[in-house]
Amino acid sequence: MRDYYERRQHPEFWRQPRYINAPTMALMFPRDFPYPRAWVERSYNLRRWVEIDRGGHFPAHEEPDLVVAELRAFFRDLR
């Protein structure tokens, strides 16, 4: 969601390389636009990378149980 906000509100954000230090999880769905893992690791403090075998651009609507399970696992690992 941050991508959408930043691109619209702060287009200059994408012109400069930055590192986001907040712990980050990436959920990749097969019918969505995939980000390269190397790009994510270079730009974010990637703590969890998950490739889901089904779902698309609206994963919380299409596969809510999978999304909730992964969010819980991500935050559990941060404790």
N, C-alpha and C positions, 0 to 999 in steps of 0.2 A: 504494500500500500504506500510505503514511503516513496517509491519511484514515481507514482502518479502525482503525489503532492509536490515533491521537489521539482519535477519537470515543469509543472504548471506555475508554481509560486516562485521558484528560484532557479531559472534556467542556467544561471552561471554556475550552479552547483555541479553540473555535469561537465563543465569546461575545464575544471581543475581536478587533478587526481587527489583524492582524499582517502584517509583510512578511518573507518567508523569503528571505534573501539568497543561499542556495546556488544555483548554476546548476541550472536545471530544464528538463526536456523534457516535453512533453505529447503523448501519442499518443492520438488520438481515433479510435474505431472506431464504425461506423454502428449496430451493434446493442448499444451500451452507453450508459450515462447520460452525455450530453455536458455538460461544463462550459463555460460561456460564456468565450470567450477574454479578454474584458475583465476578468472576475473573476480569472482566472489571472494576467494581467499585473499586476493591482492587488495581488495577494497574494504573488506569487513572482517571482524573477529569471528570467523566461522567456527561454531562449536558443534553444529549438527547439520549434516547434509543427507537428505533422504530423497530417494527416487521412488515414486509411487507408480505402480503399474497400470493404474486406471485414473480417470478424471481429466479435467481440462482447465479452462481459464477461470471457472468459478468453483474451485474445489470445496469450499465450505458448504456450498449448495449441493454439489454433485456427490461428494464423498465425506459427509460431515463426521462420521465415526473415525475415519482415518485421520482427518485433520485434528480432531480433538485428542486422539491417542498420541499423535506426534507432538502436539503442543504440551501435553502433560509430561511426556518423556523428556522433552527439552527442558522444561522448568524443573523437573525432578532432578535432572543432572546438574543443575545450577546450585542446588542446595548445598 
